[in-house]
């Protein structure tokens, strides 16, 4: 005896198939709403592996909506014990890449080994210290922690506390 599929059975199976597909799409949309936005992810901790950087190279990353400059210093760049950090046996300069005059983003000029702000002519050395123009102070240092050859931005480690004294 053959089982006949009536029109009503077919419509029921078609509706069930559409409902199942809609449920899968709804679950996918719900998962997207639970994932943190990229802007929220950049507000937390970011780990940067410094081991692949070459001497004289500047890496720019986004953290809390601000550019962070990480410069691996070469032997011919002057050392700055008050601002430089040592990670994995190499010397680095880490700074928030905003000019302290009006908040413009300076660019790294390898030939002069300086960060130059095109807006008003401000200049910073390889450690982020203001050397010329209107910037009133060096570029700020973001909170960080050293973990071997990795830099963890957003966490105040002992290296950061040594460079940036507590404000009263």
Residue frames as a rotation matrix with the C-alpha (Angstrom) as fourth column:
UNK 1
0.582 0.813 0.000 0.00
0.813 -0.582 0.000 0.00
0.000 0.000 -1.000 0.00
UNK 2
-0.381 -0.729 0.569 1.56
0.742 -0.608 -0.282 3.26
0.552 0.314 0.773 -1.14
UNK 3
-0.069 0.294 -0.953 1.44
0.787 -0.571 -0.233 6.28
-0.613 -0.767 -0.192 1.09
UNK 4
0.152 0.201 0.968 -0.03
0.831 -0.556 -0.015 9.19
0.535 0.807 -0.251 -0.74
UNK 5
-0.706 -0.382 -0.596 1.09
0.630 -0.724 -0.282 12.67
-0.324 -0.574 0.752 0.13
UNK 6
0.373 0.901 0.222 -1.79
0.926 -0.346 -0.152 15.02
-0.060 0.262 -0.963 0.18
UNK 7
0.143 -0.233 0.962 -1.61
0.407 -0.872 -0.272 18.68
0.902 0.431 -0.030 -0.61
UNK 8
0.861 0.235 0.451 -2.11
-0.294 -0.493 0.819 19.46
0.415 -0.838 -0.355 3.08
UNK 9
0.770 -0.637 -0.046 0.90
0.492 0.546 0.678 17.26
-0.407 -0.545 0.733 4.04
UNK 10
0.092 -0.751 0.654 3.08
0.930 -0.170 -0.326 18.97
0.356 0.639 0.682 1.43
UNK 11
0.369 0.105 0.923 2.15
-0.009 -0.993 0.116 22.46
0.929 -0.051 -0.366 2.68
UNK 12
0.990 0.009 0.140 2.87
-0.140 0.027 0.990 21.32
0.005 -1.000 0.028 6.26
UNK 13
0.479 -0.873 0.096 6.34
0.813 0.482 0.328 20.00
-0.332 -0.079 0.940 5.31
UNK 14
0.039 -0.436 0.899 7.12
0.698 -0.632 -0.337 23.16
0.715 0.641 0.279 3.31
UNK 15
0.679 0.263 0.685 6.09
-0.248 -0.797 0.551 25.34
0.691 -0.544 -0.476 6.27
UNK 16
0.931 -0.363 -0.032 8.23
0.192 0.416 0.889 23.21
-0.309 -0.834 0.457 8.62
UNK 17
0.221 -0.886 0.407 11.24
0.974 0.179 -0.140 23.62
0.051 0.427 0.903 6.30
UNK 18
0.129 -0.115 0.985 10.82
0.283 -0.948 -0.148 27.40
0.951 0.297 -0.090 6.13
UNK 19
0.902 0.241 0.358 10.40
-0.266 -0.343 0.901 27.59
0.340 -0.908 -0.245 9.92
UNK 20
0.708 -0.703 -0.070 13.59
0.608 0.557 0.566 25.56
-0.359 -0.443 0.822 10.45
UNK 21
-0.024 -0.721 0.693 15.56
0.886 -0.336 -0.319 27.79
0.463 0.606 0.647 8.03
UNK 22
0.399 0.252 0.882 14.20
-0.053 -0.953 0.297 30.89
0.915 -0.165 -0.367 9.77
UNK 23
0.999 -0.032 -0.022 15.22
0.026 0.148 0.989 29.48
-0.029 -0.988 0.149 13.14
UNK 24
0.327 -0.941 0.091 18.80
0.931 0.337 0.138 28.89
-0.160 0.040 0.986 11.94
UNK 25
-0.089 -0.317 0.944 19.01
0.556 -0.803 -0.217 32.46
0.827 0.505 0.247 10.57
UNK 26
0.715 0.427 0.554 17.59
-0.203 -0.632 0.748 33.85
0.669 -0.647 -0.365 13.83
UNK 27
0.863 -0.455 -0.221 20.17
0.430 0.430 0.794 31.93
-0.266 -0.780 0.566 15.87
UNK 28
-0.012 -0.891 0.454 22.96
0.975 -0.110 -0.191 33.31
0.220 0.440 0.871 13.69
UNK 29
0.108 0.127 0.986 21.65
0.149 -0.983 0.110 36.86
0.983 0.135 -0.125 14.18
UNK 30
0.961 0.254 0.108 21.42
-0.077 -0.128 0.989 36.32
0.265 -0.959 -0.103 17.96
UNK 31
0.510 -0.842 -0.179 25.04
0.833 0.431 0.347 35.14
-0.215 -0.326 0.920 18.07
UNK 32
-0.168 -0.563 0.809 26.15
0.718 -0.632 -0.290 38.29
0.675 0.533 0.511 16.24
UNK 33
0.491 0.405 0.771 24.42
-0.177 -0.820 0.544 40.45
0.853 -0.404 -0.330 18.84
UNK 34
0.982 -0.135 -0.135 26.25
0.171 0.315 0.933 38.62
-0.084 -0.939 0.333 21.64
UNK 35
0.183 -0.967 0.174 29.70
0.968 0.147 -0.205 39.11
0.173 0.206 0.963 20.08
UNK 36
0.239 -0.145 -0.960 31.42
0.461 -0.853 0.243 42.31
-0.854 -0.501 -0.137 21.25
UNK 37
0.989 0.111 0.095 31.78
0.140 -0.530 -0.837 45.06
-0.042 0.841 -0.540 18.70
UNK 38
0.280 -0.947 0.159 35.28
0.782 0.129 -0.610 45.78
0.557 0.295 0.776 17.34
UNK 39
0.064 -0.227 0.972 35.18
-0.235 -0.950 -0.207 49.16
0.970 -0.215 -0.114 19.11
UNK 40
0.807 0.247 0.537 34.53
-0.573 0.108 0.812 47.40
0.143 -0.963 0.229 22.43
UNK 41
0.829 -0.551 -0.093 37.27
0.555 0.831 0.021 44.84
0.066 -0.069 0.995 21.81
UNK 42
0.063 -0.864 0.499 39.80
0.536 -0.392 -0.748 47.61
0.842 0.314 0.438 21.20
UNK 43
0.427 0.140 0.893 38.89
-0.534 -0.759 0.374 49.16
0.730 -0.636 -0.249 24.55
UNK 44
0.991 -0.005 0.134 40.29
-0.106 0.587 0.803 46.23
-0.082 -0.810 0.581 26.51
UNK 45
0.228 -0.954 0.196 43.66
-0.329 0.114 0.938 44.56
-0.916 -0.278 -0.288 26.61
UNK 46
0.931 -0.062 -0.360 45.65
-0.339 0.225 -0.914 44.02
0.138 0.972 0.188 23.43
UNK 47
0.440 -0.822 0.362 48.69
0.073 0.434 0.898 41.75
-0.895 -0.369 0.251 23.22
UNK 48
0.849 -0.265 -0.456 51.32
-0.524 -0.315 -0.792 42.63
0.067 0.911 -0.406 20.61
UNK 49
0.702 -0.663 0.259 54.08
0.567 0.741 0.360 40.18
-0.431 -0.106 0.896 19.68
UNK 50
0.749 -0.461 -0.476 57.24
-0.486 -0.870 0.078 42.26
-0.450 0.173 -0.876 19.29
UNK 51
0.136 -0.795 0.591 59.56
0.063 0.603 0.796 39.42
-0.989 -0.071 0.132 18.21
UNK 52
0.260 0.003 0.966 58.87
0.901 0.359 -0.243 39.84
-0.348 0.933 0.091 14.47
UNK 53
0.973 0.126 -0.191 59.69
0.071 -0.959 -0.273 43.56
-0.218 0.252 -0.943 14.35
UNK 54
0.295 -0.900 0.320 62.87
0.863 0.108 -0.493 44.74
0.409 0.422 0.809 12.59
UNK 55
-0.251 -0.481 -0.840 65.16
0.779 -0.616 0.120 47.46
-0.575 -0.624 0.529 13.95
UNK 56
-0.942 -0.116 -0.314 63.94
-0.021 -0.915 0.403 50.93
-0.335 0.386 0.860 12.99
UNK 57
-0.646 0.760 0.061 60.44
0.377 0.248 0.892 49.64
0.663 0.600 -0.447 12.20
UNK 58
-0.830 0.508 0.230 57.36
-0.516 -0.542 -0.663 51.41
-0.212 -0.669 0.712 13.54
UNK 59
-0.705 0.695 -0.141 54.21
0.580 0.680 0.450 49.41
0.408 0.235 -0.882 14.09
UNK 60
-0.789 0.539 0.297 50.94
-0.601 -0.778 -0.183 51.32
0.132 -0.323 0.937 14.49
UNK 61
-0.696 0.627 -0.351 48.02
0.601 0.776 0.194 49.63
0.394 -0.076 -0.916 16.21
UNK 62
-0.217 0.739 0.638 44.61
-0.354 -0.669 0.654 50.84
0.910 -0.084 0.406 17.34
UNK 63
-0.547 0.084 -0.833 43.84
0.736 0.522 -0.431 50.80
0.399 -0.849 -0.347 21.07
UNK 64
-0.150 0.630 -0.762 40.87
0.791 -0.385 -0.475 52.52
-0.593 -0.674 -0.441 22.71
UNK 65
0.776 0.560 0.289 40.30
0.601 -0.519 -0.608 54.52
-0.190 0.645 -0.740 19.54
UNK 66
0.718 -0.599 -0.355 43.84
-0.533 -0.801 0.274 55.92
-0.448 -0.007 -0.894 19.53
UNK 67
0.731 -0.553 -0.400 46.88
-0.108 0.485 -0.868 55.07
0.674 0.677 0.295 17.44
UNK 68
0.785 -0.575 0.228 49.73
-0.185 0.134 0.974 53.47
-0.591 -0.807 -0.001 19.37
UNK 69
0.607 -0.690 -0.395 53.24
-0.576 -0.039 -0.816 53.75
0.548 0.723 -0.421 17.92
UNK 70
0.788 -0.493 0.368 55.69
0.011 0.608 0.794 50.96
-0.615 -0.622 0.485 18.75
UNK 71
0.703 -0.640 -0.310 59.21
-0.597 -0.293 -0.747 51.64
0.387 0.710 -0.588 17.50
UNK 72
0.825 -0.564 -0.046 61.94
0.528 0.738 0.421 49.02
-0.203 -0.371 0.906 17.70
UNK 73
0.794 -0.535 -0.287 65.02
-0.498 -0.844 0.199 51.11
-0.349 -0.015 -0.937 18.27
UNK 74
0.751 -0.653 -0.098 68.21
0.342 0.512 -0.788 50.48
0.565 0.558 0.608 16.36
UNK 75
0.268 -0.747 -0.609 71.70
0.957 0.135 0.255 50.78
-0.109 -0.651 0.751 17.84
UNK 76
-0.653 -0.588 0.477 72.23
0.668 -0.744 -0.002 54.23
0.356 0.317 0.879 16.29
UNK 77
0.246 0.783 0.571 69.14
0.150 -0.613 0.776 55.72
0.958 -0.105 -0.268 17.99
UNK 78
-0.616 -0.521 0.591 69.81
-0.451 -0.381 -0.807 57.47
0.646 -0.764 -0.001 21.28
UNK 79
-0.406 0.435 -0.804 68.64
0.704 0.710 0.028 55.66
0.583 -0.555 -0.594 24.41
UNK 80
-0.315 0.382 0.869 66.18
-0.568 -0.809 0.150 57.34
0.760 -0.446 0.472 26.72
UNK 81
-0.873 -0.136 -0.468 66.15
0.227 0.735 -0.639 55.58
0.431 -0.664 -0.611 30.09
UNK 82
-0.804 0.592 -0.046 63.08
-0.260 -0.421 -0.869 57.59
-0.534 -0.687 0.492 31.18
UNK 83
0.068 0.894 -0.443 60.90
-0.874 -0.161 -0.458 56.44
-0.481 0.418 0.771 28.24
UNK 84
-0.199 -0.195 -0.960 62.36
-0.800 0.598 0.044 53.37
0.566 0.777 -0.275 26.52
UNK 85
0.556 0.369 0.745 61.34
-0.714 0.670 0.202 49.82
-0.425 -0.644 0.636 27.42
UNK 86
-0.586 -0.733 -0.345 63.23
-0.808 0.558 0.188 46.57
0.055 0.389 -0.920 27.01
UNK 87
0.470 0.737 0.485 61.35
-0.653 0.661 -0.370 43.46
-0.594 -0.143 0.792 25.88
UNK 88
0.934 -0.095 0.344 62.92
0.244 0.873 -0.422 40.23
-0.260 0.478 0.839 24.67
UNK 89
0.101 -0.994 -0.028 66.39
0.766 0.060 0.640 41.81
-0.635 -0.086 0.768 24.82
UNK 90
-0.408 -0.191 0.893 65.52
0.806 -0.534 0.255 44.67
0.428 0.824 0.372 22.44
UNK 91
-0.734 0.087 -0.674 64.80
0.353 -0.798 -0.488 48.33
-0.580 -0.596 0.555 23.13
UNK 92
-0.284 0.748 0.600 61.43
0.877 -0.050 0.478 49.85
0.388 0.662 -0.641 22.16
UNK 93
-0.969 0.221 -0.108 59.63
-0.159 -0.898 -0.410 53.16
-0.188 -0.381 0.905 22.38
UNK 94
-0.447 0.893 0.045 55.86
0.854 0.412 0.319 52.92
0.267 0.181 -0.947 22.97
UNK 95
-0.891 0.142 -0.432 53.63
0.055 -0.909 -0.413 55.97
-0.451 -0.391 0.802 22.81
UNK 96
0.209 0.969 0.134 50.13
0.629 -0.028 -0.777 57.17
-0.749 0.247 -0.615 22.05
UNK 97
-0.550 -0.545 0.633 50.51
0.816 -0.186 0.548 58.50
-0.181 0.817 0.547 18.50
UNK 98
0.592 0.727 0.348 48.84
0.754 -0.652 0.078 61.85
0.284 0.216 -0.934 19.05
UNK 99
-0.406 -0.698 0.590 50.60
0.425 -0.715 -0.555 65.21
0.809 0.026 0.587 19.00
UNK 100
-0.252 0.266 -0.930 50.31
0.961 -0.043 -0.273 66.84
-0.112 -0.963 -0.245 22.41
UNK 101
-0.986 -0.048 -0.159 49.63
0.027 -0.991 0.130 70.21
-0.164 0.124 0.979 20.77
UNK 102
-0.374 0.899 -0.227 46.24
-0.901 -0.410 -0.139 69.64
-0.218 0.152 0.964 19.11
UNK 103
0.076 0.436 0.897 45.91
-0.364 0.850 -0.382 65.86
-0.928 -0.297 0.223 18.81
UNK 104
0.548 0.029 -0.836 47.06
-0.834 0.102 -0.543 65.38
0.069 0.994 0.080 15.22
UNK 105
0.859 -0.269 0.435 48.73
0.161 0.949 0.270 62.09
-0.486 -0.162 0.859 14.24
UNK 106
0.242 -0.853 -0.462 52.47
-0.796 -0.447 0.409 62.54
-0.555 0.269 -0.787 13.55
UNK 107
0.970 -0.021 -0.242 54.24
-0.147 0.742 -0.654 60.44
0.194 0.670 0.717 10.93
UNK 108
0.524 -0.829 0.194 57.53
0.180 0.330 0.927 58.60
-0.833 -0.451 0.322 11.33
UNK 109
0.851 -0.382 -0.361 60.34
-0.496 -0.358 -0.791 59.87
0.173 0.852 -0.494 9.12
UNK 110
0.868 -0.497 0.005 63.04
0.468 0.821 0.327 57.15
-0.167 -0.281 0.945 8.98
UNK 111
0.334 -0.795 0.506 65.67
0.582 -0.248 -0.774 59.41
0.741 0.553 0.380 7.38
UNK 112
-0.145 -0.356 0.923 65.67
-0.421 -0.822 -0.383 61.85
0.896 -0.444 -0.030 10.32
UNK 113
-0.533 0.030 -0.846 64.49
0.578 0.743 -0.338 59.31
0.618 -0.669 -0.413 12.92
UNK 114
-0.953 0.297 -0.065 61.74
-0.173 -0.706 -0.686 61.68
-0.249 -0.643 0.724 14.05
UNK 115
-0.196 0.963 0.186 57.98
0.963 0.225 -0.149 61.79
-0.185 0.150 -0.971 14.33
UNK 116
-0.988 -0.141 -0.060 56.75
0.122 -0.960 0.251 64.90
-0.093 0.241 0.966 12.52
UNK 117
-0.098 0.985 -0.142 53.35
0.681 -0.038 -0.731 66.51
-0.726 -0.169 -0.667 12.88
UNK 118
-0.581 -0.141 0.802 52.33
0.794 -0.318 0.519 68.09
0.181 0.938 0.297 9.58
UNK 119
0.451 0.892 0.035 49.65
0.860 -0.445 0.249 70.32
0.238 -0.082 -0.968 11.12
UNK 120
0.992 -0.053 0.114 51.85
-0.085 -0.951 0.297 72.85
0.092 -0.304 -0.948 12.94
UNK 121
0.426 -0.900 -0.088 55.41
-0.377 -0.088 -0.922 71.57
0.823 0.426 -0.377 12.46
UNK 122
0.569 -0.199 0.798 55.84
-0.792 0.130 0.597 69.78
-0.223 -0.971 -0.083 15.77
UNK 123
0.173 -0.593 -0.787 58.68
-0.463 0.656 -0.596 67.27
0.869 0.468 -0.161 15.98
UNK 124
0.754 0.036 0.656 59.33
-0.610 0.412 0.677 64.40
-0.246 -0.910 0.333 18.36
UNK 125
-0.330 -0.921 -0.206 62.45
-0.944 0.324 0.062 62.26
0.009 0.215 -0.977 18.66
UNK 126
-0.407 0.105 -0.907 62.48
-0.350 0.900 0.261 58.46
0.844 0.424 -0.329 18.44
UNK 127
-0.863 0.101 -0.495 61.40
0.474 0.500 -0.725 58.22
0.174 -0.860 -0.479 22.09
UNK 128
0.083 0.981 0.177 58.42
0.857 -0.161 0.489 60.55
0.508 0.111 -0.854 21.60
UNK 129
-0.041 -0.176 -0.983 59.99
0.758 -0.647 0.084 63.57
-0.651 -0.742 0.160 23.30
UNK 130
0.877 0.417 0.237 59.04
0.474 -0.675 -0.566 66.93
-0.076 0.609 -0.790 21.81
UNK 131
-0.076 -0.994 -0.074 62.09
0.875 -0.102 0.473 68.57
-0.478 -0.029 0.878 20.21
UNK 132
-0.975 -0.222 -0.007 60.68
0.187 -0.837 0.514 71.39
-0.120 0.500 0.857 18.08
UNK 133
-0.585 0.763 0.275 57.50
0.115 -0.258 0.959 73.37
0.803 0.593 0.063 17.51
UNK 134
-0.251 0.592 0.766 54.38
-0.726 -0.638 0.255 73.94
0.640 -0.492 0.590 19.56
UNK 135
0.371 0.452 -0.811 53.89
0.210 0.810 0.547 70.55
0.905 -0.373 0.206 21.30
UNK 136
0.459 -0.127 0.879 54.04
-0.716 -0.639 0.282 71.36
0.526 -0.759 -0.384 25.05
UNK 137
0.135 -0.369 0.920 55.14
-0.792 0.518 0.324 67.90
-0.596 -0.772 -0.222 26.24
UNK 138
-0.866 -0.480 -0.139 56.26
-0.475 0.704 0.528 64.47
-0.156 0.523 -0.838 25.02
UNK 139
-0.149 0.801 -0.579 53.76
-0.577 0.405 0.709 62.03
0.803 0.440 0.402 23.55
UNK 140
0.220 0.348 0.911 51.92
-0.967 0.199 0.157 60.10
-0.126 -0.916 0.380 26.24
UNK 141
-0.820 -0.471 -0.326 52.82
-0.479 0.876 -0.059 56.53
0.313 0.107 -0.944 27.16
UNK 142
0.238 0.955 -0.176 49.86
-0.659 0.292 0.693 54.10
0.713 -0.049 0.699 27.27
UNK 143
0.219 -0.137 0.966 49.57
-0.865 0.431 0.257 51.67
-0.452 -0.892 -0.024 30.19
UNK 144
0.432 -0.170 -0.886 51.41
-0.594 0.686 -0.420 48.46
0.679 0.708 0.195 29.34
UNK 145
0.550 -0.354 0.756 52.97
-0.535 0.546 0.645 45.33
-0.642 -0.759 0.111 30.74
UNK 146
-0.125 -0.673 -0.729 55.88
-0.955 0.280 -0.094 43.31
0.268 0.685 -0.678 29.35
UNK 147
0.620 0.285 0.731 55.37
-0.464 0.884 0.048 39.56
-0.632 -0.369 0.681 29.00
UNK 148
0.187 -0.667 0.722 58.60
0.606 0.656 0.449 38.16
-0.773 0.353 0.527 27.54
UNK 149
-0.885 -0.446 0.129 58.73
0.355 -0.471 0.808 39.45
-0.300 0.761 0.575 23.96
UNK 150
-0.199 0.898 0.393 55.09
0.808 -0.077 0.584 40.54
0.555 0.434 -0.710 24.10
UNK 151
-0.989 0.002 0.145 53.57
-0.065 -0.900 -0.432 43.87
0.130 -0.437 0.890 25.02
UNK 152
-0.296 0.932 -0.212 50.17
0.936 0.327 0.131 43.88
0.192 -0.159 -0.968 26.75
UNK 153
-0.833 0.066 0.549 48.44
-0.020 -0.996 0.088 47.24
0.553 0.062 0.831 26.31
UNK 154
0.133 0.955 0.266 45.85
-0.299 -0.218 0.929 48.30
0.945 -0.203 0.257 28.86
UNK 155
0.814 0.069 -0.577 47.48
0.470 0.507 0.723 46.78
0.342 -0.859 0.380 31.94
UNK 156
0.632 -0.589 0.503 49.78
-0.640 -0.763 -0.090 48.75
0.437 -0.265 -0.859 34.25
UNK 157
0.706 -0.483 -0.517 52.81
0.521 0.849 -0.081 46.54
0.479 -0.212 0.852 34.74
UNK 158
0.567 -0.542 -0.620 55.90
0.583 -0.268 0.767 47.34
-0.582 -0.797 0.164 36.83
UNK 159
-0.446 -0.745 0.496 57.75
0.879 -0.260 0.399 48.65
-0.168 0.614 0.771 33.75
UNK 160
0.033 0.566 0.824 54.98
0.584 -0.680 0.444 51.20
0.811 0.466 -0.353 33.12
UNK 161
0.889 0.352 -0.293 54.85
0.426 -0.401 0.811 52.26
0.168 -0.846 -0.506 36.76
UNK 162
0.110 -0.937 -0.331 58.60
0.804 -0.111 0.584 52.86
-0.585 -0.330 0.741 36.67
UNK 163
-0.617 -0.358 0.701 58.29
0.760 -0.503 0.412 55.18
0.205 0.787 0.582 33.62
UNK 164
-0.189 0.664 0.723 55.14
0.052 -0.729 0.683 57.05
0.981 0.167 0.103 34.59
UNK 165
-0.966 -0.184 -0.179 55.09
0.184 -0.009 -0.983 58.27
0.179 -0.983 0.042 38.19
UNK 166
-0.175 0.947 -0.269 51.77
0.978 0.198 0.061 58.31
0.111 -0.253 -0.961 40.04
UNK 167
-0.505 0.118 0.855 49.91
0.082 -0.980 0.183 61.60
0.859 0.163 0.485 39.96
UNK 168
-0.899 0.122 -0.421 48.79
0.427 0.032 -0.904 62.96
-0.097 -0.992 -0.081 43.31
